[in-house]
Amino acid sequence: MSIFASLSFIIVTVLAFFLFVKKIGLIRKNILLGKDIDLSDQPSKRWKNVFLLALGQKKMFRNPVVALLHLIVYIGFIIINIELIEIIVDGITGGHRAFEPYLGTFYDYLINSFEILALLVLLACVVFLTRRNIIKLKRFISNDLNGWPRTDANFILIIEIVLMGLFLMMNAADPTSDFLISSHIKPLLNGFSESQLSTIEHTAWWLHILGIYAFMNYLPYSKHLHIILAFPNAYFASLAPKGSMHNMPSIQNEVLYAMQPELAPTNMVAPEKFGARDVMDLSWKNLMDAYSCTECGRCSAACPANSTGKLLSPRKIMMATRDRLEIVGKNIDTHKKFVDDGKSLLHDYISVEELRACTTCNACVEECPVSISPLDIIIELRRSLVMEESNAPAEWNGMFSNIENNFAPWKFAPDDRDAWANQSI
């Protein structure tokens, strides 16, 4: 490799990592727009979640075949890219297989392992493309994936197939190598001269590394950002029992002070707002959830409201939150502070009909493979609807009035509540 080629490689490498780190920084800044919450308790349980849910993909194994294919793609792609270290060293120094002299026969073992994984990743991606585009599983053809989200999923799978193919072709065109899988491709190249094989190898090498850099920088813009965020998202997942809801202390205090006025502080200040209207009103964990969403649709497939034809799709809730957060982040970057754009997450991105369809059954939370909770966002938006806008169905308003006046959902005075027990049968 010439000095010019090495210099070009260094420039491309520095640029690729710079752009990647810059985008990750912007995503981090967007996540931190959310309200602060403390999720540092019980670290041992949190690390257990990381190993079981993020690394071990525990929830995926409810469907063992699909889970195994996903594990192959995930682990295979990560392990194969260990070779990226050697590629970078080769690119900077102008060398060829820089680690081979130092690793000896172990080097052949490593590359053979990488090639087996590359073939398995390639085949798994073909299966996933088939499931999405030929078999057309219901959760992959629903309306909330219309447009770019559906294209994004196919695009990523095709990129992975191309990258694995280039890796194998690069090895096959190397006349000095004889690896396990690429050796079966070599016969296809028998008609080429040594210089032509060298050109094929270098072309595949460049396309492979440029493809990896392109994939790396595409990652933060796609649903596959979960490759990175699945780990912190699993660590910061809620450890509360399933079904428990986070109460609002300000509301609890209001009730307490109404029943015991002597406990009310003299300088009590009412909360600025209840629930969440826009992404800034959500917690940073809610916003991390939005960026971590894999758009797999398991949440929507498990949702009873979605199954009965209602508008609610927990997957769409997460996608809408992420879309709104991106818009708000760009707004702040442009104006150095948020300038009201006349829109909000509630109403403009997520409708009242969607929110009211939720039964708060927790099925979406239970099914999510990366510990996302669409329900938390739904509850916060509903709180804003009811407590900020007094926007609730007539049936709810009647129940609220009864609870306020009679301390129960029913229209009976507290003194008459036990009257039924005194009636003769």
C-alpha positions in Angstrom: 0.0 0.0 0.0 1.4 3.4 -1.0 2.0 6.3 1.3 -0.9 8.1 -0.4 -3.2 5.2 0.3 -2.1 5.0 3.9 -2.6 8.8 4.3 -6.0 8.5 2.7 -6.9 5.6 5.0 -5.8 7.6 8.1 -7.9 10.6 7.0 -11.0 8.5 6.4 -10.6 6.7 9.7 -10.2 9.8 11.7 -13.2 11.4 10.0 -15.4 8.3 10.5 -14.7 8.1 14.2 -15.1 11.9 14.6 -18.5 12.0 13.0 -19.6 8.9 15.0 -18.5 10.4 18.3 -20.1 13.7 17.5 -23.5 12.1 16.7 -23.3 10.0 19.9 -22.6 13.2 21.8 -25.7 14.8 20.3 -27.8 11.8 21.2 -26.5 11.9 24.8 -27.3 15.6 25.0 -30.9 14.9 23.8 -31.4 12.1 26.3 -30.3 14.5 29.1 -33.0 16.9 28.2 -35.3 14.6 30.2 -36.0 15.0 33.9 -33.4 13.6 36.3 -34.2 10.4 38.1 -32.0 8.3 40.3 -31.6 4.7 39.0 -28.4 3.8 40.8 -29.9 1.5 43.4 -29.2 -2.3 43.7 -26.2 -2.4 41.3 -25.9 -6.2 41.5 -29.4 -6.7 40.1 -28.8 -4.1 37.4 -25.6 -5.8 36.3 -27.5 -9.1 36.3 -30.0 -7.5 33.9 -27.1 -6.4 31.6 -25.8 -9.9 31.4 -29.2 -11.7 31.1 -31.2 -9.2 29.0 -28.7 -7.3 26.9 -25.8 -9.7 26.5 -27.6 -13.0 27.0 -30.8 -11.8 25.2 -32.9 -13.8 27.7 -36.3 -12.6 26.4 -35.5 -13.4 22.8 -35.2 -17.1 23.7 -38.9 -17.3 24.2 -38.6 -18.2 20.4 -35.4 -20.3 20.4 -34.9 -20.5 16.6 -35.3 -16.7 16.0 -33.2 -16.0 19.1 -30.4 -18.2 17.9 -30.3 -16.5 14.5 -30.4 -13.1 16.2 -27.5 -14.2 18.5 -25.5 -15.3 15.5 -25.9 -12.0 13.8 -25.2 -10.0 17.0 -22.2 -11.9 18.3 -20.9 -12.8 14.9 -20.9 -9.3 13.7 -19.2 -8.0 16.9 -16.5 -10.8 16.9 -15.8 -10.5 13.2 -15.1 -6.8 13.6 -12.3 -7.6 16.0 -10.4 -8.0 12.7 -11.0 -4.3 12.3 -8.0 -3.8 14.6 -5.7 -5.5 12.1 -7.3 -3.7 9.2 -6.6 -0.4 10.8 -3.0 -1.4 11.6 -2.6 -2.5 8.0 -4.2 0.7 6.7 -1.9 2.9 8.7 1.3 1.0 8.2 0.7 -0.1 4.6 1.3 -3.7 5.7 -0.6 -6.9 5.0 -2.0 -9.2 7.8 0.1 -7.4 10.4 -0.8 -9.9 13.2 -0.1 -13.1 11.3 3.7 -13.3 12.1 3.0 -12.8 15.8 0.1 -15.2 16.2 1.4 -18.1 14.1 -1.1 -21.0 13.7 -3.5 -19.3 16.1 -4.0 -16.6 13.5 -5.4 -19.2 11.0 -7.7 -20.4 13.8 -9.0 -16.9 14.4 -9.7 -16.2 10.7 -11.3 -19.6 10.2 -13.6 -18.8 13.2 -14.4 -15.4 11.7 -15.2 -16.9 8.4 -17.6 -19.5 9.9 -19.3 -16.7 11.8 -19.4 -14.5 8.6 -21.2 -17.3 6.7 -23.7 -17.9 9.6 -24.4 -14.1 9.8 -24.9 -14.0 6.1 -27.4 -16.9 6.1 -29.2 -15.5 9.2 -29.7 -12.1 7.5 -31.1 -13.9 4.5 -33.6 -15.6 6.8 -34.6 -12.3 8.4 -35.1 -10.7 5.0 -37.3 -13.6 4.1 -39.4 -13.2 7.2 -39.9 -9.5 6.6 -40.5 -9.5 2.8 -41.7 -12.9 1.7 -43.4 -14.5 4.7 -44.4 -11.0 5.9 -45.0 -11.6 9.6 -47.8 -9.4 10.8 -45.7 -7.2 13.1 -43.4 -6.4 10.2 -46.1 -5.2 7.8 -48.2 -3.0 10.2 -48.8 0.6 9.3 -46.5 2.1 11.9 -43.5 0.8 9.9 -44.7 2.5 6.7 -42.0 4.5 4.9 -38.4 4.7 6.1 -38.7 2.4 9.2 -39.4 -0.6 7.0 -36.7 0.3 4.5 -34.2 0.9 7.3 -34.6 -2.7 8.6 -34.1 -4.2 5.2 -31.2 -1.8 4.4 -29.3 -2.9 7.6 -29.7 -6.6 6.7 -28.5 -6.0 3.2 -25.5 -4.0 4.5 -24.5 -6.9 6.8 -24.8 -9.4 3.9 -22.6 -7.3 1.7 -20.0 -6.7 4.5 -19.8 -10.4 5.2 -19.5 -11.2 1.5 -16.7 -8.7 1.1 -14.8 -10.2 4.1 -14.9 -13.6 2.5 -14.0 -12.3 -1.0 -11.1 -10.4 0.5 -9.7 -13.6 2.0 -10.5 -15.7 -1.2 -8.5 -13.3 -3.4 -5.5 -13.4 -1.1 -3.1 -15.9 -2.9 -1.2 -16.5 0.4 -4.2 -17.6 2.4 -6.2 -20.8 2.6 -9.0 -20.4 5.0 -11.9 -22.6 5.8 -14.8 -20.9 4.0 -13.1 -18.6 1.5 -11.1 -21.5 0.1 -14.4 -22.7 -1.5 -14.7 -19.3 -3.3 -11.1 -19.5 -4.7 -12.0 -21.8 -7.6 -14.3 -19.0 -8.9 -11.2 -16.8 -9.2 -8.9 -19.3 -11.0 -9.0 -17.4 -14.3 -7.6 -14.2 -12.8 -3.9 -13.3 -12.9 -1.9 -12.5 -9.7 -2.2 -8.8 -10.3 -5.9 -9.0 -10.9 -6.3 -11.0 -7.7 -4.4 -8.3 -5.9 -6.7 -5.7 -7.3 -9.8 -7.8 -6.2 -8.3 -8.2 -2.7 -7.5 -4.5 -2.3 -10.9 -3.5 -3.7 -12.7 -5.9 -1.3 -10.5 -4.6 1.5 -11.3 -1.0 0.9 -15.0 -1.6 0.3 -15.1 -3.7 3.5 -13.5 -1.1 5.7 -15.4 1.8 4.1 -18.6 -0.2 4.5 -17.9 -0.7 8.2 -17.2 3.0 8.7 -20.5 3.8 6.8 -22.4 1.3 8.9 -20.9 2.8 12.1 -22.1 6.3 11.2 -25.4 5.1 10.0 -26.0 3.3 13.2 -27.0 6.4 15.3 -29.6 7.3 12.7 -31.3 3.9 12.6 -33.1 1.5 14.9 -29.9 -0.5 15.2 -28.6 2.0 17.7 -29.9 -0.6 20.2 -26.7 -2.5 19.5 -25.0 0.1 21.8 -27.9 1.4 24.0 -29.2 -2.1 24.9 -26.5 -2.4 27.6 -27.1 0.9 29.5 -30.9 0.6 29.0 -30.9 -2.9 30.6 -28.7 -1.6 33.5 -31.1 1.3 34.2 -34.3 -0.7 33.7 -36.9 -0.4 36.5 -36.5 -2.9 39.3 -40.0 -2.3 40.7 -42.4 -5.2 40.7 -44.3 -5.5 37.4 -47.5 -3.5 37.5 -46.5 -1.0 40.1 -46.9 2.6 39.1 -44.8 5.5 40.0 -47.1 7.8 41.9 -46.9 11.6 41.9 -45.7 12.9 45.3 -47.3 16.3 44.7 -50.7 14.6 44.2 -50.3 12.3 47.2 -49.4 15.4 49.4 -52.5 17.2 48.1 -54.7 14.4 49.3 -52.8 14.1 52.6 -53.1 17.8 53.3 -56.8 17.8 52.4 -57.4 15.1 55.0 -54.9 16.6 57.5 -54.6 20.3 56.9 -52.4 20.8 59.9 -49.6 19.0 58.1 -49.6 21.4 55.2 -46.5 23.6 55.0 -47.2 27.3 55.0 -44.9 27.9 52.0 -46.3 25.1 49.8 -45.9 25.8 46.1 -48.1 24.0 43.5 -46.2 21.9 40.9 -45.5 23.7 37.6 -47.2 20.9 35.6 -48.6 17.4 36.0 -47.5 14.5 33.7 -45.8 15.1 30.4 -46.9 17.1 27.4 -43.5 17.1 25.5 -40.3 15.1 25.6 -38.6 17.5 28.0 -41.3 16.6 30.6 -40.3 12.9 30.4 -37.4 11.4 32.4 -34.0 10.8 30.7 -34.7 7.0 31.0 -37.9 7.4 28.9 -35.8 9.2 26.3 -33.1 6.6 26.4 -35.9 4.0 25.9 -37.0 5.9 22.7 -33.5 5.7 21.3 -33.1 2.1 22.3 -36.2 0.8 20.5 -35.4 -2.0 18.1 -38.8 -1.5 16.3 -39.2 -5.3 16.5 -42.9 -5.0 17.2 -43.0 -7.6 20.0 -44.7 -5.0 22.2 -47.4 -4.2 19.7 -47.9 -7.9 18.9 -48.5 -8.6 22.7 -50.7 -5.5 23.2 -54.4 -6.5 23.7 -55.6 -3.1 22.5 -53.6 -3.4 19.3 -54.8 -7.0 18.8 -58.4 -5.9 18.9 -57.9 -3.3 16.2 -57.5 -0.2 18.3 -55.1 2.6 17.2 -52.6 2.0 20.0 -49.2 0.6 19.0 -46.6 0.7 21.8 -43.9 0.5 19.1 -45.3 3.6 17.5 -45.3 5.4 20.9 -41.5 4.8 21.1 -40.9 5.8 17.5 -42.9 9.0 17.8 -41.1 9.9 21.0 -37.7 9.5 19.3 -38.9 11.5 16.3 -40.0 14.3 18.5 -36.8 14.3 20.5 -34.7 14.6 17.4 -36.7 17.6 16.3 -36.4 19.2 19.7 -32.7 18.5 19.8 -32.2 20.2 16.4 -34.3 23.1 17.5 -32.0 23.6 20.6 -28.9 23.2 18.5 -30.1 25.9 16.1 -31.3 28.4 18.6 -29.1 27.5 21.6 -32.4 27.0 23.5 -35.8 25.5 22.8 -37.9 27.9 20.8 -41.6 26.9 20.8 -42.4 25.4 17.4 -46.2 25.1 18.1 -46.0 21.3 18.4 -45.7 18.8 21.3 -45.4 15.1 21.7 -49.0 14.9 23.0 -51.5 15.5 20.2 -49.1 16.2 17.4 -47.1 12.9 17.6 -49.3 10.8 19.8 -53.0 11.1 19.8 -55.6 11.0 22.6 -57.2 7.9 21.0 -53.9 6.0 21.2 -53.5 6.9 24.9 -57.0 6.0 25.9 -56.8 2.6 24.3 -54.0 1.5 26.7 -55.2 -0.9 29.4 -51.9 -0.5 31.4 -51.6 -4.3 31.4 -47.8 -4.2 31.1 -47.7 -6.7 28.2 -45.5 -4.4 26.2 -43.0 -3.9 29.0 -42.9 -7.7 29.6 -42.2 -8.5 26.0 -39.5 -5.9 25.2 -36.1 -7.6 24.7 -34.2 -4.5 25.7 -36.1 -3.3 28.8 -38.1 -0.5 27.3 -41.3 0.7 28.9 -43.8 2.4 26.5 -46.3 2.3 29.4 -44.3 4.9 31.4 -44.6 7.4 28.6 -48.3 6.6 28.0 -49.1 7.1 31.7 -47.2 10.5 31.8 -49.0 11.7 28.7 -52.4 10.6 30.1 -51.7 12.4 33.4 -51.1 15.6 31.4 -54.3 15.0 29.5 -56.4 14.6 32.6 -54.8 16.9 35.1 -53.6 19.7 32.8 -56.3 19.7 30.1 -59.2 18.1 32.0 -59.5 15.9 29.0 -61.1 12.6 30.0 -64.1 10.6 28.9 -67.4 11.3 30.7 -67.2 7.9 32.4 -63.8 8.8 33.9 -65.0 12.3 35.0 -67.9 10.7 36.9 -65.5 8.3 38.6 -63.1 11.2 39.5 -66.0 13.2 40.9 -67.1 10.3 43.1 -63.6 9.7 44.4 -63.2 13.3 45.2 -66.5 13.6 47.0 -67.2 10.1 48.3 -63.7 8.7 48.5 -64.7 5.8 46.3 -65.5 5.3 42.6 -69.2 4.8 43.4 -71.9 7.4 43.9 -72.6 6.5 47.5 -72.0 8.7 50.6 -69.3 7.3 52.9 -71.9 6.9 55.7 -74.2 4.8 53.4 -71.4 2.6 52.1 -72.2 -0.3 54.5 -76.0 0.0 54.2 -76.2 -3.0 51.9 -75.0 -5.3 54.7 -78.0 -4.3 56.8 -80.6 -5.2 54.1 -82.6 -8.3 54.7 -82.2 -11.0 52.0 
